[in-house]
Amino acid sequence: MYVEVNLGDIARLRKKHPCGSYEWEVVRLGADIGLVCLGCQRKILLPRSTFNKRLKTIVKQTGGK
């Protein structure tokens, strides 16, 4: 499943973060996708293929670049 993501989008992943939040903000795009947890501000990098598998839905779209 390929999903169009833009910087600033809010993504909901299938598993919750240990802090309890399901929602992440996209802060980096490329081969890896950089995410920031909206619950505790933790930053992670996921390979795009892993991100596409874990993605449940895009909560808020920013509308582009």
N, C-alpha and C positions, 0 to 999 in steps of 0.2 A: 504494500500500500504506500503510495507516494502522496505526500501532503505538502501543499504550498505554505511555507512559513516565512514570516517577515520579522525583522527586529521589532521588539516591543510587544509581540503577541503574547497572550497568556494561554498556556497549554495545561490541560489536565491529563496527568499520567494515570496508568492503571493501578499502580501500587502507591501507597502513601509514603511520604518521607518519615523518618523516625520522629520528627517534631510534630507530625500529625497533619501536615498540609499536603494536598493533592495538586496544588497549582504552582506553576513555574513560569517565569518570564524569560523569553528568548533574548539573549544579549549578544550572541555571536553566531554567525552563519558561515558555513564552509563545509569541508569534509566532516568536521565535528560541529556539533551544535552546543553552544554555551547556554546554560540555564542558571537562573537564580531562584532559589526557593522563596516563595512569598511569605512563608511562616517564619523562617529563621535567617534568611538572607545568605544561606550557604550557596556557594558557586560550584557547579560541576560541568564537565565536558562529556558528552555522549557521542559516539559515532552516529552518523545519520541513520544507518540501518537499525541500530538499537533504539534510537529515538522513535523511528517509525513504528517499531514493534510495540513500544511501551505507551505510545500516544493513545489516549481515549478520545479526546475532543479538543478543539480550539475554542476556548471560552470567549476571548475577546481578540478581534483582529484589528490591527492598526491601519490597514488599508494600503500598505505598500512601503516602498523604500523611503 
